[in-house]
Amino acid sequence: MFGKEKIVKLIGIEGMSCMHCAKKVEDKLSSIKEVRSAKVNLEEKNAEVILKAEIDDDRLKECIEELGYTVTNIK
């Protein structure tokens, strides 16, 4: 990371019921240019998103809610 602080967001997500759901969310989040990686934990009902650049939380929320899931929080 060459001295740059890693930007990590933890997003709470309701409505995912299977690995297919988790994969859809990971793929959608990963398609955002500011996202370095996205990892969904189905059991914990959240996604850990590592960013290349700062992004508005509303953009992440919209991206997930377009798929039919509910964002409960973003930290």
N, CA, C and O atoms as CSV, one atom per row, in Angstrom:
chain,resi,resn,atom,element,x,y,z
A,1,MET,N,N,0.807,-1.193,0.000
A,1,MET,CA,C,0.000,0.000,0.000
A,1,MET,C,C,0.855,1.264,0.000
A,1,MET,O,O,0.321,2.368,-0.111
A,2,PHE,N,N,2.161,1.121,0.122
A,2,PHE,CA,C,3.106,2.228,-0.003
A,2,PHE,C,C,2.757,3.424,0.871
A,2,PHE,O,O,2.720,4.560,0.398
A,3,GLY,N,N,2.499,3.161,2.157
A,3,GLY,CA,C,2.246,4.232,3.087
A,3,GLY,C,C,0.809,4.742,3.089
A,3,GLY,O,O,0.442,5.536,3.955
A,4,LYS,N,N,0.003,4.306,2.151
A,4,LYS,CA,C,-1.396,4.742,2.136
A,4,LYS,C,C,-2.203,3.860,3.070
A,4,LYS,O,O,-2.019,2.644,3.124
A,5,GLU,N,N,-3.093,4.494,3.797
A,5,GLU,CA,C,-3.963,3.750,4.692
A,5,GLU,C,C,-5.026,3.020,3.877
A,5,GLU,O,O,-5.595,3.575,2.937
A,6,LYS,N,N,-5.281,1.786,4.246
A,6,LYS,CA,C,-6.292,0.982,3.557
A,6,LYS,C,C,-7.682,1.451,3.994
A,6,LYS,O,O,-7.938,1.618,5.186
A,7,ILE,N,N,-8.569,1.662,3.030
A,7,ILE,CA,C,-9.941,2.080,3.324
A,7,ILE,C,C,-10.813,0.827,3.300
A,7,ILE,O,O,-10.938,0.158,2.274
A,8,VAL,N,N,-11.416,0.521,4.456
A,8,VAL,CA,C,-12.254,-0.673,4.575
A,8,VAL,C,C,-13.640,-0.261,5.060
A,8,VAL,O,O,-13.776,0.517,6.005
A,9,LYS,N,N,-14.661,-0.791,4.402
A,9,LYS,CA,C,-16.053,-0.562,4.817
A,9,LYS,C,C,-16.659,-1.916,5.144
A,9,LYS,O,O,-16.446,-2.893,4.427
A,10,LEU,N,N,-17.414,-1.964,6.231
A,10,LEU,CA,C,-18.148,-3.170,6.603
A,10,LEU,C,C,-19.634,-2.835,6.438
A,10,LEU,O,O,-20.158,-1.925,7.081
A,11,ILE,N,N,-20.293,-3.589,5.564
A,11,ILE,CA,C,-21.686,-3.306,5.210
A,11,ILE,C,C,-22.576,-4.436,5.714
A,11,ILE,O,O,-22.395,-5.594,5.335
A,12,GLY,N,N,-23.540,-4.097,6.570
A,12,GLY,CA,C,-24.525,-5.069,7.032
A,12,GLY,C,C,-25.597,-5.245,5.964
A,12,GLY,O,O,-26.127,-4.262,5.446
A,13,ILE,N,N,-25.919,-6.499,5.630
A,13,ILE,CA,C,-26.872,-6.774,4.544
A,13,ILE,C,C,-27.883,-7.829,4.991
A,13,ILE,O,O,-27.508,-8.894,5.482
A,14,GLU,N,N,-29.151,-7.524,4.818
A,14,GLU,CA,C,-30.235,-8.474,5.103
A,14,GLU,C,C,-30.830,-8.976,3.796
A,14,GLU,O,O,-30.865,-8.253,2.800
A,15,GLY,N,N,-31.300,-10.227,3.807
A,15,GLY,CA,C,-32.026,-10.767,2.667
A,15,GLY,C,C,-31.263,-11.802,1.857
A,15,GLY,O,O,-31.848,-12.462,0.998
A,16,MET,N,N,-29.976,-11.956,2.110
A,16,MET,CA,C,-29.203,-12.979,1.390
A,16,MET,C,C,-29.472,-14.327,2.047
A,16,MET,O,O,-29.423,-14.449,3.271
A,17,SER,N,N,-29.759,-15.344,1.221
A,17,SER,CA,C,-30.096,-16.640,1.803
A,17,SER,C,C,-29.209,-17.793,1.324
A,17,SER,O,O,-29.306,-18.908,1.837
A,18,CYS,N,N,-28.340,-17.520,0.335
A,18,CYS,CA,C,-27.514,-18.608,-0.189
A,18,CYS,C,C,-26.208,-18.050,-0.760
A,18,CYS,O,O,-26.018,-16.836,-0.836
A,19,MET,N,N,-25.326,-18.946,-1.152
A,19,MET,CA,C,-24.037,-18.528,-1.707
A,19,MET,C,C,-24.216,-17.797,-3.042
A,19,MET,O,O,-23.400,-16.945,-3.396
A,20,HIS,N,N,-25.267,-18.123,-3.772
A,20,HIS,CA,C,-25.544,-17.415,-5.025
A,20,HIS,C,C,-25.828,-15.936,-4.742
A,20,HIS,O,O,-25.360,-15.055,-5.463
A,21,CYS,N,N,-26.601,-15.680,-3.682
A,21,CYS,CA,C,-26.895,-14.300,-3.275
A,21,CYS,C,C,-25.595,-13.570,-2.931
A,21,CYS,O,O,-25.362,-12.448,-3.379
A,22,ALA,N,N,-24.761,-14.225,-2.133
A,22,ALA,CA,C,-23.494,-13.620,-1.716
A,22,ALA,C,C,-22.613,-13.318,-2.919
A,22,ALA,O,O,-21.986,-12.260,-2.975
A,23,LYS,N,N,-22.557,-14.228,-3.879
A,23,LYS,CA,C,-21.739,-14.044,-5.080
A,23,LYS,C,C,-22.255,-12.874,-5.913
A,23,LYS,O,O,-21.465,-12.096,-6.448
A,24,LYS,N,N,-23.584,-12.747,-6.025
A,24,LYS,CA,C,-24.166,-11.621,-6.764
A,24,LYS,C,C,-23.738,-10.291,-6.155
A,24,LYS,O,O,-23.375,-9.361,-6.876
A,25,VAL,N,N,-23.782,-10.203,-4.812
A,25,VAL,CA,C,-23.397,-8.971,-4.123
A,25,VAL,C,C,-21.898,-8.707,-4.315
A,25,VAL,O,O,-21.502,-7.578,-4.607
A,26,GLU,N,N,-21.067,-9.739,-4.154
A,26,GLU,CA,C,-19.616,-9.576,-4.360
A,26,GLU,C,C,-19.315,-9.080,-5.766
A,26,GLU,O,O,-18.534,-8.146,-5.945
A,27,ASP,N,N,-19.928,-9.698,-6.756
A,27,ASP,CA,C,-19.681,-9.312,-8.152
A,27,ASP,C,C,-20.120,-7.877,-8.422
A,27,ASP,O,O,-19.417,-7.124,-9.097
A,28,LYS,N,N,-21.280,-7.501,-7.897
A,28,LYS,CA,C,-21.805,-6.149,-8.114
A,28,LYS,C,C,-20.888,-5.115,-7.461
A,28,LYS,O,O,-20.557,-4.102,-8.078
A,29,LEU,N,N,-20.479,-5.364,-6.218
A,29,LEU,CA,C,-19.588,-4.429,-5.524
A,29,LEU,C,C,-18.232,-4.343,-6.226
A,29,LEU,O,O,-17.664,-3.259,-6.360
A,30,SER,N,N,-17.720,-5.484,-6.670
A,30,SER,CA,C,-16.412,-5.519,-7.338
A,30,SER,C,C,-16.425,-4.774,-8.668
A,30,SER,O,O,-15.370,-4.375,-9.164
A,31,SER,N,N,-17.603,-4.582,-9.249
A,31,SER,CA,C,-17.691,-3.889,-10.533
A,31,SER,C,C,-17.532,-2.367,-10.393
A,31,SER,O,O,-17.368,-1.665,-11.391
A,32,ILE,N,N,-17.581,-1.870,-9.174
A,32,ILE,CA,C,-17.403,-0.426,-8.926
A,32,ILE,C,C,-15.913,-0.117,-9.012
A,32,ILE,O,O,-15.099,-0.793,-8.383
A,33,LYS,N,N,-15.553,0.907,-9.793
A,33,LYS,CA,C,-14.130,1.175,-10.053
A,33,LYS,C,C,-13.331,1.514,-8.804
A,33,LYS,O,O,-12.127,1.261,-8.766
A,34,GLU,N,N,-13.963,2.077,-7.785
A,34,GLU,CA,C,-13.236,2.427,-6.551
A,34,GLU,C,C,-13.003,1.233,-5.630
A,34,GLU,O,O,-12.274,1.348,-4.645
A,35,VAL,N,N,-13.607,0.101,-5.934
A,35,VAL,CA,C,-13.511,-1.081,-5.068
A,35,VAL,C,C,-12.338,-1.964,-5.489
A,35,VAL,O,O,-12.242,-2.390,-6.640
A,36,ARG,N,N,-11.450,-2.230,-4.529
A,36,ARG,CA,C,-10.315,-3.132,-4.757
A,36,ARG,C,C,-10.777,-4.583,-4.626
A,36,ARG,O,O,-10.445,-5.428,-5.457
A,37,SER,N,N,-11.559,-4.865,-3.554
A,37,SER,CA,C,-12.086,-6.219,-3.372
A,37,SER,C,C,-13.330,-6.174,-2.486
A,37,SER,O,O,-13.527,-5.247,-1.701
A,38,ALA,N,N,-14.158,-7.201,-2.639
A,38,ALA,CA,C,-15.373,-7.326,-1.831
A,38,ALA,C,C,-15.515,-8.786,-1.417
A,38,ALA,O,O,-15.390,-9.689,-2.244
A,39,LYS,N,N,-15.778,-9.010,-0.133
A,39,LYS,CA,C,-15.923,-10.362,0.398
A,39,LYS,C,C,-17.177,-10.405,1.253
A,39,LYS,O,O,-17.272,-9.705,2.261
A,40,VAL,N,N,-18.139,-11.227,0.853
A,40,VAL,CA,C,-19.394,-11.351,1.592
A,40,VAL,C,C,-19.316,-12.535,2.542
A,40,VAL,O,O,-18.870,-13.620,2.169
A,41,ASN,N,N,-19.762,-12.310,3.789
A,41,ASN,CA,C,-19.869,-13.372,4.783
A,41,ASN,C,C,-21.361,-13.616,4.996
A,41,ASN,O,O,-22.037,-12.840,5.671
A,42,LEU,N,N,-21.859,-14.695,4.417
A,42,LEU,CA,C,-23.287,-15.009,4.453
A,42,LEU,C,C,-23.774,-15.229,5.888
A,42,LEU,O,O,-24.858,-14.777,6.257
A,43,GLU,N,N,-22.971,-15.922,6.688
A,43,GLU,CA,C,-23.337,-16.225,8.065
A,43,GLU,C,C,-23.451,-14.961,8.923
A,43,GLU,O,O,-24.365,-14.829,9.737
A,44,GLU,N,N,-22.510,-14.040,8.725
A,44,GLU,CA,C,-22.491,-12.789,9.500
A,44,GLU,C,C,-23.400,-11.716,8.897
A,44,GLU,O,O,-23.622,-10.670,9.507
A,45,LYS,N,N,-23.922,-11.979,7.698
A,45,LYS,CA,C,-24.792,-11.049,6.984
A,45,LYS,C,C,-24.111,-9.702,6.747
A,45,LYS,O,O,-24.670,-8.641,7.025
A,46,ASN,N,N,-22.876,-9.779,6.220
A,46,ASN,CA,C,-22.181,-8.539,5.913
A,46,ASN,C,C,-21.215,-8.715,4.749
A,46,ASN,O,O,-20.954,-9.824,4.284
A,47,ALA,N,N,-20.697,-7.581,4.299
A,47,ALA,CA,C,-19.684,-7.573,3.242
A,47,ALA,C,C,-18.553,-6.672,3.697
A,47,ALA,O,O,-18.785,-5.571,4.194
A,48,GLU,N,N,-17.327,-7.144,3.524
A,48,GLU,CA,C,-16.149,-6.324,3.779
A,48,GLU,C,C,-15.655,-5.838,2.423
A,48,GLU,O,O,-15.330,-6.632,1.540
A,49,VAL,N,N,-15.605,-4.526,2.277
A,49,VAL,CA,C,-15.216,-3.926,1.013
A,49,VAL,C,C,-13.930,-3.134,1.231
A,49,VAL,O,O,-13.870,-2.249,2.085
A,50,ILE,N,N,-12.903,-3.462,0.450
A,50,ILE,CA,C,-11.640,-2.727,0.497
A,50,ILE,C,C,-11.610,-1.812,-0.719
A,50,ILE,O,O,-11.765,-2.255,-1.857
A,51,LEU,N,N,-11.407,-0.526,-0.451
A,51,LEU,CA,C,-11.489,0.483,-1.500
A,51,LEU,C,C,-10.118,0.958,-1.973
A,51,LEU,O,O,-9.160,0.992,-1.201
A,52,LYS,N,N,-10.040,1.319,-3.243
A,52,LYS,CA,C,-8.857,1.965,-3.822
A,52,LYS,C,C,-8.935,3.466,-3.586
A,52,LYS,O,O,-7.915,4.141,-3.448
A,53,ALA,N,N,-10.162,3.979,-3.542
A,53,ALA,CA,C,-10.415,5.407,-3.345
A,53,ALA,C,C,-11.705,5.558,-2.556
A,53,ALA,O,O,-12.565,4.677,-2.581
A,54,GLU,N,N,-11.834,6.669,-1.860
A,54,GLU,CA,C,-13.045,6.927,-1.069
A,54,GLU,C,C,-14.262,6.961,-1.992
A,54,GLU,O,O,-14.191,7.423,-3.131
A,55,ILE,N,N,-15.373,6.463,-1.470
A,55,ILE,CA,C,-16.629,6.421,-2.220
A,55,ILE,C,C,-17.761,6.740,-1.249
A,55,ILE,O,O,-17.682,6.418,-0.063
A,56,ASP,N,N,-18.793,7.361,-1.751
A,56,ASP,CA,C,-19.943,7.711,-0.933
A,56,ASP,C,C,-20.683,6.437,-0.505
A,56,ASP,O,O,-20.935,5.554,-1.324
A,57,ASP,N,N,-21.027,6.352,0.785
A,57,ASP,CA,C,-21.743,5.180,1.300
A,57,ASP,C,C,-23.061,4.944,0.561
A,57,ASP,O,O,-23.473,3.800,0.369
A,58,ASP,N,N,-23.718,6.029,0.147
A,58,ASP,CA,C,-24.993,5.884,-0.568
A,58,ASP,C,C,-24.819,5.127,-1.879
A,58,ASP,O,O,-25.713,4.390,-2.296
A,59,ARG,N,N,-23.680,5.304,-2.524
A,59,ARG,CA,C,-23.427,4.584,-3.783
A,59,ARG,C,C,-23.309,3.078,-3.529
A,59,ARG,O,O,-23.835,2.276,-4.300
A,60,LEU,N,N,-22.627,2.700,-2.460
A,60,LEU,CA,C,-22.514,1.280,-2.102
A,60,LEU,C,C,-23.895,0.719,-1.752
A,60,LEU,O,O,-24.253,-0.380,-2.174
A,61,LYS,N,N,-24.661,1.485,-0.980
A,61,LYS,CA,C,-26.007,1.051,-0.575
A,61,LYS,C,C,-26.898,0.843,-1.792
A,61,LYS,O,O,-27.567,-0.185,-1.903
A,62,GLU,N,N,-26.913,1.811,-2.707
A,62,GLU,CA,C,-27.740,1.702,-3.919
A,62,GLU,C,C,-27.375,0.461,-4.729
A,62,GLU,O,O,-28.246,-0.241,-5.242
A,63,CYS,N,N,-26.094,0.209,-4.832
A,63,CYS,CA,C,-25.585,-0.924,-5.603
A,63,CYS,C,C,-26.165,-2.240,-5.064
A,63,CYS,O,O,-26.586,-3.100,-5.838
A,64,ILE,N,N,-26.184,-2.387,-3.757
A,64,ILE,CA,C,-26.680,-3.613,-3.122
A,64,ILE,C,C,-28.205,-3.673,-3.191
A,64,ILE,O,O,-28.782,-4.725,-3.468
A,65,GLU,N,N,-28.847,-2.541,-2.937
A,65,GLU,CA,C,-30.307,-2.532,-2.923
A,65,GLU,C,C,-30.906,-2.729,-4.313
A,65,GLU,O,O,-32.050,-3.167,-4.436
A,66,GLU,N,N,-30.138,-2.407,-5.369
A,66,GLU,CA,C,-30.583,-2.698,-6.740
A,66,GLU,C,C,-30.779,-4.203,-6.946
A,66,GLU,O,O,-31.579,-4.623,-7.783
A,67,LEU,N,N,-30.048,-5.004,-6.180
A,67,LEU,CA,C,-30.146,-6.453,-6.283
A,67,LEU,C,C,-31.303,-7.018,-5.456
A,67,LEU,O,O,-31.601,-8.209,-5.541
A,68,GLY,N,N,-31.955,-6.166,-4.658
A,68,GLY,CA,C,-33.091,-6.613,-3.861
A,68,GLY,C,C,-32.787,-6.908,-2.405
A,68,GLY,O,O,-33.632,-7.457,-1.697
A,69,TYR,N,N,-31.586,-6.551,-1.942
A,69,TYR,CA,C,-31.207,-6.787,-0.555
A,69,TYR,C,C,-31.271,-5.484,0.231
A,69,TYR,O,O,-31.290,-4.406,-0.363
A,70,THR,N,N,-31.304,-5.569,1.549
A,70,THR,CA,C,-31.424,-4.393,2.408
A,70,THR,C,C,-30.104,-4.142,3.128
A,70,THR,O,O,-29.551,-5.046,3.754
A,71,VAL,N,N,-29.607,-2.924,3.038
A,71,VAL,CA,C,-28.397,-2.522,3.756
A,71,VAL,C,C,-28.832,-2.020,5.124
A,71,VAL,O,O,-29.630,-1.088,5.225
A,72,THR,N,N,-28.301,-2.643,6.184
A,72,THR,CA,C,-28.688,-2.253,7.540
A,72,THR,C,C,-27.736,-1.214,8.130
A,72,THR,O,O,-28.151,-0.391,8.946
A,73,ASN,N,N,-26.474,-1.242,7.732
A,73,ASN,CA,C,-25.512,-0.237,8.185
A,73,ASN,C,C,-24.235,-0.324,7.367
A,73,ASN,O,O,-23.944,-1.333,6.724
A,74,ILE,N,N,-23.488,0.762,7.413
A,74,ILE,CA,C,-22.178,0.816,6.779
A,74,ILE,C,C,-21.222,1.471,7.765
A,74,ILE,O,O,-21.448,2.592,8.223
A,75,LYS,N,N,-20.152,0.751,8.083
A,75,LYS,CA,C,-19.153,1.274,9.037
A,75,LYS,C,C,-17.825,1.426,8.353
A,75,LYS,O,O,-16.854,1.851,8.978
